Amino acid sequence: MPTELHDKAHIDVFDRAAREHWALRFGVTEERLRKAVRMVGSRVTSVAAYLGHPAR
């Protein structure tokens, strides 16, 4: 997994490593992560807020 994944402002749900990273970080399934991105867009802060997690 690229080291810059955690520094990105957007979540690339088409990249398997990125999906796994963000799903693990937010404690959700990859499907839940995909749904969050569909609902609020790919910005990490928006997805974090939607899922009820701090963006850090």
N, C-alpha and C positions, 0 to 999 in steps of 0.2 A: 504494500500500500504506500503510495507517495506520502512523504512527510508533510506536504503542504495541504493535505485534505482538511486538517482541523483549522486551517487559517482561511479557508475559502468563505466568501460571503454567501455563496449559493450552493445548494445541494444538487448534484447531478444524479438524478434517479436512474439514468440510463447506464451509469457506471457501477458495476457490481460491487467493487471495493468501496466506493463512496456510499452506496446504499447500506452495506454492512456496517461501515464505520458509524454513520449517523444513526442508524437503527439501534446499534449497541449503545451509543452515547446517550440517546434519548430513552433507552429502555423500552423500545417498541418493536413490533414486527416490521419487516420490510414493507409489507402490504399497508400497515398503518402509516408508515412514513410516506409511501406513495400517495395515499389518500390525503394526508396533510398537505403535501406539495400540490395536489390537484385543487384543494380547497383554498389555499392562501398563497400559492406561488413558491418558488424555490429559495427565497431568501432565508438564511439560517435563523435570523431573529424572528421572522414571521412564523416559521414552522415551530420554533421553540415555544413561542407564545401560544400558538394553537394547541400544542401538546401539553402546555402547562409546565414547561421547563425553562430555567434560566438559559440564555444563549451562551454565556461565558465567552 
